Amino acid sequence: MGVRLKVNGAIHELELAHNALLLDVLRDRLGLTGAKRSCDMQVCGTCTVLVGEEPVSSCCFLAHDAGDDEVQTIEGFAAADGFAVVGAAFAEHNAFQCGYCTPGFLMTLKPLLARGTLRSREDVQREFAGNLCRCTGYRAIVDAICEIAGIAPAPGRDAAASAPTGQQR
């Protein structure tokens, strides 16, 4: 099946199987490896990309369903204006250790910042409940996101207290 995808501003005309997953097309056909495969069932967030400004789990999203919308990956976001502030906050707070989950967190963050929906630490914890990290214990990630969103830090909290709602290490 012929599919036309707009990814990070570039148009790609591809012949794909009707059941081709967006994650596989991005990684294997377009060489965009920022989105990662992990759970294959929309639980961990490592495969998150934006389709029409909405975060989706590309491991379960059919590529042809993205045909009418722009797809943005971490590679596209990293090249955008304003990304330096996001990257600097994550680096300053040591919000990535292995980095495997980081693209998913950042792609989830982008539309939330644009909408201005992150107003408290609790908002951050709730909105990122679908993004798992096995390395940082979440506090550093939550602290970085709070800084980016202009939310005051909450000193003296342990890592488990900063975990997104429903996620405890």
C-alpha positions in Angstrom: 0.0 0.0 0.0 1.4 3.4 -0.9 1.6 5.8 2.0 2.7 9.4 2.1 4.1 10.5 5.5 5.3 13.9 6.6 8.0 13.3 9.2 9.9 16.2 10.8 8.9 18.4 7.9 10.0 16.0 5.1 7.6 14.1 2.8 8.2 10.4 2.4 6.4 8.2 -0.2 6.6 4.6 0.9 5.2 1.3 0.0 4.2 -0.4 3.3 2.2 -3.4 4.4 -1.3 -2.5 5.6 -0.2 -3.4 9.2 3.1 -1.6 9.2 3.7 0.0 12.6 4.8 3.6 12.7 7.7 2.7 15.0 9.1 0.2 12.5 8.7 2.6 9.6 10.5 5.4 11.5 13.3 3.2 12.7 13.8 0.7 9.9 12.8 2.7 6.8 13.6 6.3 7.7 16.6 5.7 10.1 15.0 7.7 12.9 16.0 5.7 15.9 15.1 8.1 18.8 11.8 6.3 19.5 12.6 3.0 21.1 10.9 -0.3 21.3 10.3 -1.7 24.7 6.9 -2.9 25.8 5.0 -3.2 22.5 1.7 -2.5 24.3 1.4 1.3 25.1 2.6 1.1 28.6 6.2 2.5 28.9 6.3 5.6 26.7 9.7 4.9 25.1 8.2 4.9 21.6 6.3 8.2 21.9 6.2 10.5 18.9 3.8 13.2 18.0 1.2 12.7 15.3 -0.6 16.0 14.6 0.8 17.5 17.9 -0.6 14.6 20.0 1.7 12.0 21.6 1.1 8.5 20.4 2.7 5.1 21.2 4.3 4.4 17.8 4.7 0.7 18.7 0.9 0.2 18.3 0.1 3.0 15.8 -0.4 2.0 12.2 1.8 4.0 9.9 -0.9 4.6 7.4 -3.1 6.3 10.1 -0.5 9.1 10.3 -0.8 9.9 6.6 -2.9 13.1 7.0 -0.9 14.5 9.9 2.7 15.5 10.5 4.8 13.1 12.5 7.4 14.6 14.8 10.1 12.5 16.4 12.7 13.4 18.9 15.1 14.1 16.1 12.7 16.8 14.8 12.1 18.2 18.2 15.9 18.4 19.0 16.4 20.5 15.8 13.6 22.9 16.8 13.9 26.3 18.4 13.7 26.2 22.1 14.9 22.6 22.5 18.2 23.8 24.0 16.4 24.9 27.1 14.8 21.5 27.5 18.0 19.7 26.9 19.9 21.9 29.3 17.4 21.4 32.1 17.5 17.6 31.7 21.3 17.7 31.8 21.4 20.1 34.7 19.2 17.8 36.8 20.8 14.6 35.6 17.4 13.6 34.3 18.8 10.9 32.1 21.1 8.1 33.0 21.0 5.5 30.2 18.8 7.8 28.1 16.6 5.1 26.8 13.3 6.6 28.0 14.3 10.3 27.5 13.0 10.7 24.0 9.5 9.5 25.1 9.5 11.9 28.1 10.5 14.8 25.9 7.9 14.0 23.2 5.2 13.8 25.9 6.5 17.1 27.3 6.3 19.1 24.1 2.5 19.4 23.7 2.0 19.8 27.4 4.3 22.8 27.4 2.5 24.2 24.4 -0.8 23.9 26.1 0.4 25.2 29.4 -1.2 22.3 31.3 1.7 21.8 33.7 1.0 24.1 36.6 2.1 22.0 39.6 4.4 19.1 40.5 1.2 17.0 40.8 0.3 17.8 37.2 3.7 16.6 36.1 3.4 13.4 38.0 0.0 12.7 36.6 0.8 13.6 33.0 3.9 11.5 32.9 2.4 8.4 34.5 2.6 6.6 31.2 6.3 7.1 30.9 8.6 4.6 32.6 12.2 5.0 33.6 14.3 2.2 35.1 17.3 4.3 36.1 16.6 7.7 37.6 13.9 7.1 40.3 11.9 9.9 38.6 12.9 12.8 40.9 15.5 14.2 38.5 13.0 13.9 35.6 10.2 15.6 37.5 12.6 18.3 38.7 13.8 19.0 35.2 10.2 19.1 33.8 9.2 21.4 36.7 12.0 23.8 35.9 11.1 23.9 32.2 7.5 24.5 33.0 8.3 27.2 35.6 7.1 25.2 38.6 9.0 25.7 41.9 11.0 22.7 43.0 9.9 20.7 46.0 13.1 20.2 48.1 13.5 17.4 50.6 11.4 14.8 48.8 12.6 11.3 48.2 12.8 9.7 44.7 9.7 7.5 45.3 7.6 10.6 46.2 8.5 12.2 42.9 7.5 9.2 40.8 4.7 9.7 38.3 1.4 8.7 39.8 1.1 4.9 39.9 4.8 4.3 39.3 7.0 3.4 42.2 10.6 2.1 42.1 
